[in-house]
């Protein structure tokens, strides 16, 4: 029980930090909303996708924007972990009578809570600008579980990067990697229009499968192989990143 109470105590500390950080709120909440508005009202009119009208483009692009919201949140997770490491906060935690594993788990809980709150806000804006879904309650639950799974995976993926980096600048590099993967996917345009070698990568990288599964669920369509492939990627990334992150933390 000490482990659980310590985890939520440390998570509460980080959630308060995030709520008091205007920069974090602008980047994690307002920037995805701004990008959604840009894609729907400005760039969307110039993007031609077979079978999708301009008015329907918001339905196509919203799953990618939701992942971007989570991805930008993970970048701040990496920054805060690195700040705790370089400022000596982790060394101080190790001297306190608290569960050692609660330190990283508290970071993960705070990160996922903040990501999901931001995602719900962006989703609400999506409805305001015209997003509509035929998904049933069961499909909405699967959408929620998939988003939580993605948030957990990218949160733990950020941990080894943040702990290995010697500075905040080094930890910041993590955000570029995640956002690059998002742009080389089906988030904004179909992968079929990409050059062959880029298309092969885009078709098989995890974000494309997560986006396609979300898109199909929200449209109340069968998700095919995208569902289990996305699940396999998320579980694999989480396990490997958790083991690597906790190992680095113990030896730091």
ABEGO torsion letter per residue (X at the ends): XAAAAAAAAAAAAAAAAAAABAAAAAAAAAAAAAAAAAAAAAAAAABBBBGBBAAAAAAAAAAAAAAAAAAAAAAAAAAAAAAAAAAGAAAAAAABBBBAAAAAAAAAAAAAAAAAAAAAAAAAAAAAAGBBBABBAAAAAAAAAAAAAAAAAAAAAAAAAAAABABAAAAAAAAAAAAAAAABBAAABBAAABBAAAAAAAAABAAAAAAAAAAAAAAGBBAEAAAAAAAAAAAAAAAAAAAAAAAAAAAX
